[in-house]
Amino acid sequence: MTTQITFAIDFHVHSDDSYDGHEPIELILEHAADIGLDGVVITDHDEIDESRRAADLAPDYGLIGIPGVEVSTQHGHLLAIGVETRPDAGQPFMETVETVRELGGVAIVPHPFQRSRHGVRKGTIEDADAIETYNSMVFTGYRNRRARTFAERRDYPQIGASDAHYLPNVGKAYTEVVVTPDTATPTKADIDGAHLVEAILEGRTQIRGKRTPIHKSAVQYGKGAVRKTAYMFTSRAPLLPTVPASMDGST
């Protein structure tokens, strides 16, 4: 009988290394452990240093360590999970997907179709490894339902995540990942990021959690928009196509 172990992972969390993040990774890791998660992936905007550091520190908190980054492609945001190197920002979407794969990671489309959040348009997603079909930072369930329908019709693996920028929102939504270890008597300590990447690619995921309360989403969204504008004017970050902000989530 094949042994399987289930991990509860929040794959989309921002630290204070993001222009719109607020929390140091130590607090995020401590909070994740306190609420019973097995791991969090720090996916800062076009920054990976703190994510790598969080992955190194994670075992000290009893968590599995896996680095990642939210990359700004020419056509919208892309989560690169399980990579040690940050893909270049501002490249075409599919080129970035291929780069993530070459780096040994999994390319996940976050908050798809939500243009006010730089979500990738439906027609641009020629290929990806998984779709974030449950993002806790949405005001209604419509966006998540649309993403889920898209993923189901095309047989994409699905994940859920918090997209948290504030500590209390970490773990509001997460993914249960079923891992099949390659040892006879496995423990959670035997599992690493490569096992999680493999499980996602094989679609062994189950979404858990709930939406962040609307008033908290609104605060995160409003402050994030201000910080994003300031960041774009003071840095060389790629300027992605934008539309007027709508009440469908955070940055």
Sequence and secondary structure as in RCSB ss.txt:
>XXXX:A:sequence
MTTQITFAIDFHVHSDDSYDGHEPIELILEHAADIGLDGVVITDHDEIDESRRAADLAPDYGLIGIPGVEVSTQH
GHLLAIGVETRPDAGQPFMETVETVRELGGVAIVPHPFQRSRHGVRKGTIEDADAIETYNSMVFTGYRNRRARTF
AERRDYPQIGASDAHYLPNVGKAYTEVVVTPDTATPTKADIDGAHLVEAILEGRTQIRGKRTPIHKSAVQYGKGA
VRKTAYMFTSRAPLLPTVPASMDGST
>XXXX:A:secstr
    EEEEEEEEE  TTSTT    HHHHHHHHHHTT SEEEE  BT  HHHHHHHHHGGGGT     EEEEEETT
EEEEEES SS   TTS HHHHHHHHHHTT EEEE STT GGGT   GGG S  SEEEEEESS SSSHHHHHHHHH
HHHHT  EEEE  BSSGGGTTSEEEEEEE  SSSS  GGG  HHHHHHHHHTT EEEEE    HHHHHHHHHHHH
HHHHHHHHHS           SS   
